[in-house]
Amino acid sequence: MRILKKIPIHPTFILLFFWFLLSGVVLEFFILIGVVLIHELGHYVVAKKLGYKLSGFYLAPYGVSLNYKDGKFLPYDEVKIALAGPMANFALSFLLLGLWWLFPVLYCFTYQIANLSLFLALFNLLPAYPLDGGRVLVSALSEKLGRKKALKISIAFNLAFCVVFFIGFVITCFINYNPTLALMVVFLLGGIMESKFEGRYESINLFNKKIKDFSHVKSLAVSEQASLGELLRAIDSGKLTLFYILYADGKTRILSEKAVLSLCMKHPITTKIKDLML
């Protein structure tokens, strides 16, 4: 029970465990966990490279949703992070395929890993939130429609896939019983109705932020090694943000959020502060 308290688990993941247990294929369940961890390792590595700090996660049947500090993503960063998981699974499957060609004897021991990894990648690419494909869809639509409207559109895709999977489940009841399809329906519905199992994002419009006569100020001390992207992500949507840049020679320079936005328009967001002529 202590483990359950420390590691948030989606209810459908527990149901999936019992299904594997009753089906007598517990080994496959642990293989699935391993494949899921590789999937999320892809997310984690790319997110960390882009400068995002992990603040929490929860374990779901087809992935471990990683929540990042403040939940603020640059548009294309979210796409990169979302696609990194499926790409990691594709890479694992193709790696095993190559090993089978070199060492055919490995096929008997690894074909389930390759199959589950491939299935996880393909399923996560469905444009249904909170799957990775859904996050890409929401991120793309948010550019023009805003995140709230984009999420509403993604809900329509969720419901459509729920109908398809439910029909498939009903059909399998008469042919080859497969409760996994029913779990998919529950999981996708959970993505709509249960906010605590969704990724934490905040839609902000930094260019049109309204500053009052007296506004709260957020002051941050930043190393010259920080990138423009890291400064941009640190800007608070509800406060005026000021950055105190600390240089190695002991000098300090103050940058306003407006100055940071201006620099981001002129330079790549990966540019280090020390490389700018300030």
C-alpha positions as CSV (number, residue, x, y, z in Angstrom):
1,M,0.0,0.0,0.0
2,R,2.9,2.4,0.7
3,I,4.1,1.9,-2.9
4,L,0.7,2.8,-4.2
5,K,0.7,6.0,-2.2
6,K,4.2,6.9,-3.6
7,I,3.5,5.9,-7.2
8,P,0.1,7.3,-8.6
9,I,-1.5,4.5,-10.6
10,H,-4.2,4.8,-13.1
11,P,-7.2,2.5,-12.1
12,T,-7.1,0.8,-15.5
13,F,-3.5,-0.3,-14.9
14,I,-4.7,-2.2,-11.9
15,L,-7.5,-3.8,-14.0
16,L,-5.0,-4.7,-16.6
17,F,-2.8,-6.4,-14.0
18,F,-5.7,-8.6,-12.8
19,W,-6.5,-9.5,-16.4
20,F,-2.9,-10.7,-17.0
21,L,-3.1,-12.5,-13.7
22,L,-6.3,-14.3,-14.5
23,S,-5.1,-15.1,-18.0
24,G,-2.0,-16.7,-16.6
25,V,0.4,-14.5,-18.4
26,V,2.0,-12.5,-15.6
27,L,5.4,-12.5,-17.4
28,E,3.9,-10.5,-20.2
29,F,2.7,-7.9,-17.7
30,F,6.2,-7.3,-16.4
31,I,7.4,-7.2,-20.0
32,L,4.8,-4.5,-20.6
33,I,6.1,-2.5,-17.6
34,G,9.6,-2.7,-19.1
35,V,8.4,-1.5,-22.5
36,V,6.5,1.3,-20.9
37,L,9.6,2.4,-19.0
38,I,11.6,2.5,-22.2
39,H,8.8,4.5,-23.8
40,E,8.9,7.1,-20.9
41,L,12.7,7.1,-20.9
42,G,12.4,8.6,-24.4
43,H,10.1,11.3,-23.1
44,Y,12.4,12.0,-20.1
45,V,15.6,12.2,-22.1
46,V,14.2,14.6,-24.7
47,A,12.4,16.7,-22.1
48,K,15.6,17.0,-20.0
49,K,17.6,18.0,-23.0
50,L,15.1,20.7,-23.8
51,G,15.4,22.0,-20.2
52,Y,12.3,20.7,-18.5
53,K,12.4,19.5,-14.9
54,L,10.3,16.4,-13.9
55,S,7.9,17.1,-11.0
56,G,5.8,13.9,-10.9
57,F,4.3,11.0,-12.9
58,Y,1.6,8.4,-12.8
59,L,1.6,4.8,-14.1
60,A,-1.0,4.0,-16.8
61,P,-1.6,0.9,-19.0
62,Y,0.0,2.4,-22.1
63,G,2.5,4.8,-20.6
64,V,3.8,6.7,-17.6
65,S,2.5,10.3,-17.9
66,L,5.4,12.6,-16.9
67,N,4.4,16.0,-15.3
68,Y,6.9,18.7,-15.6
69,K,7.5,21.7,-13.3
70,D,5.1,24.5,-14.1
71,G,3.8,22.6,-17.1
72,K,4.8,25.3,-19.6
73,F,6.0,24.0,-22.9
74,L,7.1,25.9,-26.0
75,P,4.8,24.7,-28.9
76,Y,7.3,22.5,-30.7
77,D,8.9,21.3,-27.5
78,E,5.7,19.5,-26.5
79,V,5.6,17.8,-29.9
80,K,9.2,16.7,-29.6
81,I,8.6,15.3,-26.1
82,A,5.4,13.6,-27.1
83,L,6.9,11.8,-30.1
84,A,10.1,10.8,-28.2
85,G,8.2,8.0,-26.4
86,P,6.8,6.2,-29.5
87,M,10.2,6.7,-31.3
88,A,11.9,4.9,-28.4
89,N,9.6,2.0,-28.8
90,F,10.0,1.8,-32.6
91,A,13.8,1.9,-32.0
92,L,13.6,-1.0,-29.6
93,S,11.5,-3.1,-32.0
94,F,13.8,-2.4,-34.9
95,L,16.8,-3.2,-32.8
96,L,15.4,-6.5,-31.8
97,L,14.5,-7.2,-35.5
98,G,18.1,-6.6,-36.4
99,L,19.3,-8.9,-33.6
100,W,17.0,-11.7,-34.9
101,W,18.7,-11.4,-38.3
102,L,22.1,-11.8,-36.7
103,F,21.1,-14.2,-34.0
104,P,17.9,-16.1,-34.9
105,V,17.8,-17.9,-31.6
106,L,16.9,-14.7,-29.8
107,Y,13.6,-14.6,-31.5
108,C,12.0,-17.0,-29.1
109,F,13.0,-14.9,-26.1
110,T,12.4,-11.4,-27.4
111,Y,9.4,-11.5,-29.9
112,Q,6.9,-10.6,-27.1
113,I,9.1,-7.5,-26.2
114,A,9.2,-6.4,-29.8
115,N,5.4,-6.9,-30.3
116,L,4.4,-5.1,-27.1
117,S,6.9,-2.3,-27.9
118,L,5.5,-1.9,-31.4
119,F,1.9,-2.0,-30.2
120,L,2.6,0.6,-27.5
121,A,4.2,3.0,-30.0
122,L,1.3,2.7,-32.5
123,F,-1.4,3.0,-29.8
124,N,0.2,6.1,-28.4
125,L,0.2,7.8,-31.8
126,L,-3.6,7.8,-31.9
127,P,-4.8,11.4,-31.9
128,A,-6.6,11.0,-28.6
129,Y,-5.7,12.8,-25.4
130,P,-3.8,12.1,-23.2
131,L,-1.9,9.7,-25.6
132,D,1.2,11.1,-27.3
133,G,-0.7,11.5,-30.6
134,G,-3.3,13.5,-28.8
135,R,-0.7,15.8,-27.2
136,V,0.7,16.5,-30.7
137,L,-2.8,17.2,-32.0
138,V,-3.5,19.6,-29.1
139,S,-0.2,21.3,-29.4
140,A,-0.7,21.9,-33.1
141,L,-4.2,23.2,-32.7
142,S,-3.3,25.4,-29.8
143,E,-1.2,27.6,-32.0
144,K,-4.3,28.9,-33.7
145,L,-7.2,28.0,-31.5
146,G,-5.8,28.2,-28.0
147,R,-5.3,25.2,-25.7
148,K,-8.8,25.1,-24.2
149,K,-10.5,24.8,-27.7
150,A,-7.8,22.3,-28.8
151,L,-8.6,20.1,-25.8
152,K,-12.3,20.2,-26.6
153,I,-11.5,19.0,-30.2
154,S,-9.3,16.2,-28.9
155,I,-12.3,15.1,-26.7
156,A,-14.2,14.4,-29.9
157,F,-11.4,12.1,-31.1
158,N,-11.4,10.4,-27.7
159,L,-15.1,9.7,-27.9
160,A,-14.8,8.5,-31.5
161,F,-12.1,6.0,-30.6
162,C,-14.1,4.9,-27.5
163,V,-17.0,4.0,-29.8
164,V,-14.6,2.1,-32.2
165,F,-12.9,0.2,-29.4
166,F,-16.2,-0.6,-27.7
167,I,-17.7,-2.0,-30.9
168,G,-14.5,-4.1,-31.3
169,F,-14.9,-5.3,-27.7
170,V,-18.5,-6.4,-28.3
171,I,-17.4,-8.2,-31.5
172,T,-14.6,-10.1,-29.6
173,C,-17.2,-11.3,-27.0
174,F,-18.6,-13.5,-29.8
175,I,-15.4,-14.4,-31.5
176,N,-12.2,-14.2,-29.4
177,Y,-12.8,-12.4,-26.0
178,N,-10.4,-9.5,-25.6
179,P,-11.0,-7.2,-22.6
180,T,-8.0,-5.1,-23.5
181,L,-10.3,-3.1,-25.9
182,A,-12.7,-2.4,-23.0
183,L,-9.8,-1.2,-20.9
184,M,-8.8,1.2,-23.8
185,V,-12.3,2.7,-23.6
186,V,-12.0,3.2,-19.9
187,F,-8.6,4.7,-20.2
188,L,-9.6,7.2,-22.9
189,L,-12.8,8.2,-21.0
190,G,-10.6,8.7,-18.0
191,G,-8.4,11.1,-20.0
192,I,-11.5,13.2,-20.5
193,M,-13.2,13.0,-17.1
194,E,-10.3,12.7,-14.6
195,S,-8.1,15.8,-14.6
196,K,-5.6,14.4,-12.1
197,F,-4.5,11.8,-14.7
198,E,-3.8,14.5,-17.4
199,G,-0.6,16.2,-18.1
200,R,-0.2,19.6,-16.4
201,Y,-0.1,22.4,-18.9
202,E,-0.8,26.1,-18.8
203,S,-1.6,28.1,-21.8
204,I,0.0,31.5,-21.6
205,N,0.2,34.5,-23.9
206,L,3.4,36.3,-22.9
207,F,3.2,38.9,-25.7
208,N,-0.2,40.2,-24.5
209,K,0.3,40.0,-20.7
210,K,-1.6,42.7,-18.9
211,I,0.5,44.6,-16.4
212,K,-1.4,46.6,-13.7
213,D,-0.2,49.8,-12.0
214,F,1.0,47.6,-9.2
215,S,2.0,44.0,-10.2
216,H,3.6,41.2,-8.3
217,V,7.2,40.6,-9.3
218,K,9.0,37.3,-9.7
219,S,12.8,37.7,-9.4
220,L,15.1,34.9,-10.5
221,A,18.9,34.6,-10.2
222,V,20.2,32.9,-13.4
223,S,23.6,31.6,-14.4
224,E,25.2,32.8,-17.6
225,Q,25.1,29.1,-18.7
226,A,21.2,29.2,-18.9
227,S,19.6,29.3,-22.4
228,L,17.0,31.6,-23.7
229,G,14.5,28.8,-23.8
230,E,15.0,28.1,-20.1
231,L,14.4,31.8,-19.3
232,L,11.3,31.8,-21.5
233,R,9.9,28.8,-19.7
234,A,10.5,30.5,-16.4
235,I,8.4,33.5,-17.2
236,D,5.3,33.5,-14.9
237,S,2.0,34.1,-16.7
238,G,0.6,35.9,-13.6
239,K,3.6,38.0,-12.5
240,L,6.2,40.4,-13.9
241,T,9.4,38.4,-14.2
242,L,12.8,39.9,-13.7
243,F,16.0,37.9,-14.3
244,Y,19.3,38.7,-12.5
245,I,22.0,37.2,-14.8
246,L,25.0,36.2,-12.8
247,Y,28.3,36.1,-14.8
248,A,31.4,34.2,-14.0
249,D,33.4,37.4,-13.6
250,G,31.1,38.5,-10.8
251,K,29.1,41.0,-12.8
252,T,25.3,41.1,-12.7
253,R,22.8,42.2,-15.3
254,I,19.0,42.5,-15.1
255,L,16.8,41.3,-17.9
256,S,13.1,42.0,-18.1
257,E,10.8,39.4,-19.6
258,K,10.2,41.8,-22.5
259,A,13.9,41.8,-23.2
260,V,14.0,38.0,-23.0
261,L,11.1,37.8,-25.5
262,S,12.9,40.2,-27.8
263,L,16.1,38.1,-27.7
264,C,14.1,35.0,-28.4
265,M,12.8,36.6,-31.6
266,K,16.4,37.3,-32.7
267,H,18.3,34.2,-31.6
268,P,17.7,30.5,-31.3
269,I,16.2,29.5,-27.9
270,T,19.1,27.2,-27.4
271,T,21.5,30.2,-27.3
272,K,23.4,30.5,-23.9
273,I,23.2,33.9,-22.1
274,K,27.0,34.0,-22.0
275,D,27.1,33.9,-25.9
276,L,24.9,37.0,-26.2
277,M,26.3,40.5,-26.5
278,L,24.4,42.1,-23.6
